[in-house]
Amino acid sequence: MIIPLPRSARLGLSLLALLASQHAAAVVVKDIAGRSVNVPDKVERVLLGEGRLFYALSLLEGKQPLARIAGWQGDFRMLDPQGYAEYRQHFPEIDKIPLIGKTSEASISPEKVLTLRPDLAIFSTSGHGPSLDNPIVQQLTQAGVAVIFVDFRDKPLEHTVPSLRLMGKALGRSQQAESFIRFYEDKRNTIQRRLAAVPAAQRPLVFADVRAGTIEALTTAGKGSFGELVELAGGRNLGSALLDAPLGQVNPEHVLVQKPTHYFASGAAGPGDKTGVKFGAAVSRADALASLAAMGQREQLKGLPAARGGNTFAGWHMFYIMPQHIILAEAMAKWLHPAQFKDVDPARSWQDMHQRFAAFTPAGTYWVGSR
């Protein structure tokens, strides 16, 4: 007796067979997770496991950043509404890109992913999209879809360059990737060279208040994420002594007893939001500064003078997931060590980066400091 498969199972097998017939491996690459992946010779449809991976993709795709996106997670639209809205002004077709989920891995629809018929799927090693052990990875692989994992979040200084090089090779954009990598490494190397002679005793202790004021628990950057950018910029990241993870919650008392002299906050609140540091395409510098000042008045930080004095600085939270974080590091280095960076203009670097690699230069405010 032959038992017929359910309709959903037959549909899934049919989609897998169709996808597998469309792909022929051309080259083998190794991704950030250490996986060897067969990448097709021609990639026309790209799936982003996190929508905000678009910011990295856009550096390689130039004036047509949406052209090959077949689908993406909803975090770009939902967690960065200002950035999404500005791209909609330039590219109204952005609203037609299918969503595979909302803002969490659990919200992703495997059926939706398969019906999009991607040639290449780009996922993050951690974050809001499919993880390494998600069944979707195996389903796509069995269908002949190349699935690569990148990382701009956990270990930005170690993984940004290889992630971009990997994406460039998979997308047939190696020349564009190498061009941005030269820009990135030039900025990074300049920061390191100018700070090489600064002894540890002259590197200020910085507390990084991640997503300041938008979540109840006090959250900071540990060994990774914004913590790496603080240390690249010539600070000593307090969170590195409190956490082993890139991001995590900390006891305010543990922060206060260390008496950090400098305070950094990240945020992405909009003009109408009542709490959080305001940054993004619709935010003015005055509003960003006012919101930074308000963060230092919170009850959690009442014993931390650095949060209310002249040694405060803040940056757009979305930097934590994109290669563009190198401009934040440059701005932070100038804040922490003004003498060494008096001739450096991060605003000019921001303009140059977008003129050279992106479809347009975004409006708004993305970092501010008290001095």
PyMOL commands that set and color helices and strands:
alter all, ss='L'
color gray80, all
select helices_A, chain A and resi 7-22+51-61+75-79+81-90+92-96+105-107+110-115+135-142+156-171+174-195+200-202+226-232+239-242+252-256+285-295+299-301+305-307+317-321+325-336+346-357
alter helices_A, ss='H'
color red, helices_A
select strands_A, chain A and resi 25-30+36-40+46-48+69-72+120-124+146-150+205-209+219-221+236-237+247-249+262-267+312-316+367-369
alter strands_A, ss='S'
color yellow, strands_A
deselect
rebuild
show_as cartoon
